[in-house]
């Protein structure tokens, strides 16, 4: 059976808690057993030290241990607690050894380490204390240590300890189960929502969005998903618009060519210079459109060829705009060129940069109303060479400025297909600017039209 992520998390937390509880229970049981046995052995050893004066006095009175051999009654009287002072010396509130049987593990040995009296056989690891009279050892008091809680009489206490540990463990597991269930619901519910939304997004529903509920990693995942969905939706719209635009751009000159050829074939038009020029114009438009598309496709894959060299942007701009004043005048426009006297060195491809300047000029000539102004200013600013290209009315709406560099985009009716543009010129210009480590942005021009701002690094900036 396939487990969901929430069940895996629940089982992982519960399993970890169970392992911790079992480990703590075993460690507690082991620690209690060792501690309890050590405690009883310590009390028994202390009892041996307390009865030592009574044994020395007995030896002085009788001169030997023979009277104790096989005589348990006086032996028990010697080793049992005699008064409350003995208990106080042991730090106990009640007499010890009777309940645990510790006193019955004490054995009296003579000076030759031979048993005199006791109730247990001594193991190899027994503990012994010498009994000295007048500085001479007359015997030894030995003890067979407890090895387990059962031997020490703590079995009942051990069962109670294990029962208490079991109750605590069960309560801990219940608490862990509640926390795991809460975590699975609280933390993984947004993840499941993102997973479900991702499934619908993969199926083609690009309008899918998820609600951002937190500011943690899960919330960031939801925000990233929404951004991804928005990007995919926008790209899908651009793809459909691109296909529609390019089919329209190709269909228009092809329809004209077909109509012209049919007219020639039917004899409606004669094959003369005018008809040939009309056919040539449509072929030129198709050729330019295909060339622009091919150039953009090369830029997308990074295969567009650039042969960069050191050049003066002032001189290159003057060459590219040679005859621009006459062309502007022919369109009823005034060209205002503001170029610095000093050189502006850049590392670039002169052919591509001329193409960029030519596209910008064509854009202004095509869309600026007659009687307007085209202002071109070149300057240096913050270590970068800045080209401000501005024209007068009509302008572009603010909401459309960021989309001007998209292929086939036309936001203003005054800057429309009827003017003859394919909608690819500015996209090519930005591609050229980026290939030169620069940028090309659009803003509203103070002249009332469109302002295009090209920023290129100086040649010495490349060297750094």
C-alpha positions, 0 to 999 in steps of 0.5 A: 500500500502506498503511504502518503507523506502525512502518514509517513511523517506520523509513523516516523514521529511515532516510531521515533518516540516509541524507540526513545521511550523503550530506550529510556525504559531499559536505561531506567531499569538498568540504572535502577537495578545497578543503583539499588543493588549497589545501595544494599551492598553499601548498607551491608558493608556499613553494617559490617563496620558497625558490628566490628567493635562487638566482634572484637569485644567478643574475641577478647572475652572468649579468646577464640571464635569456637563458641560461635561455631554452629551457634547461630543465636549469639551470632545473630545477636552480634550482627543485628542492629542493637540500638537506634544509634546503629540506625542513625549511623547508617543514615536509615530511619528503620532497621535494615537487613531484615527485609532484604536478608543482607545480614544472612549474607555475612560470614565470619572467617577465622585468621586462616580465612576459614568459615566459622559461621554464616548462612551462605557460601562465599563467592570468589568476589566476596568482600572481607574486612579484617577483625583486629585485636591488639593490632593482630588480625584474629579473623575476617568478616566477609560478605557475599554481595548481592548480584540482582534486585531479586536477591536484594529483595527489591523485586516489588520495588522494581515492578513498581518502577517498571509500572511507573515507567510504563505509564509514563511511556504510554502517556509520552506515546499518546502525546507524541501521537497527538503532536505527530497528527497535528504536525501531519495536518498542520504542516503537510496540508499546505504541501498537499495543496501545492502537490494537488495544484502542481498536478493540475498545473501539469495538466495545463491549468495555468490559472491554478494558484494556492493560498499562502498561509505562512511565512515559513518554507512551506509558505515560500514554496506556495509563493514560488508555485504561484510565481511559476504558475504566473510565469507559465500562464504568461508564457503560454499567452505569449506563445499563443500570441506569438503564433497568432502574430507570426501567422498574421505577419506571414499571411499578409504579404503572402496574401498580397503576393498571391493576389498580385500573381493571380491578377497578373495571371488573369490579365487584370494587371500587366507585368510592368515596373509597378507590379514588379515593385509591388511584388518586390516590396512584399518579398522584402517585407517577408525577407526582413521578417524571416531574418528578424525571427532567425536572428532572435532564435540565434540570440535565444540559443546564444549562437548569435555571432559577435565580433567585438573590438575597441571602438569609439561610440561617439564616432560609431553613432555619428556614422550610424546616423549619417543622413538621419537629419535628412530622413527626419526632415522628410518625416516632418521631424526635427533631430537634436543630437547631443554628443560629447567632445571626448571619446567614449570607448567601448568593446563591441561589435560595430555592425550589431551596434549600428543595427541597434541604432538603426532600429531605434531610428526606424522606431522613432521615424515610424511612430513619432507624429509629424512636427515632433522632435527626436532627441539623442544624447550620449554621456557618461554616468557612474562609469557607464556610457549612457545613450538616451533616445527620446521622441515626442508624442504619441507616448506609450501607456505605463502598463505597456512600457515593460512589454515593449521588448516582447516580440510582436507586442504593440500596446498603443493603437498609434504604434500599430502594424499599419505603420509597417513594423513587425514588432521585433525591432526592440526585442532585437535591440535589447538582445544586442544590448545584453550581448554587450553586457549592457541594458536597454529600458523604456520609460516615458519621455519628457518630450511626450513620447517614448524614451529608450535608455541604453547603458553600456560598460566602458572598455576599461570596465571589461579589463577589470 
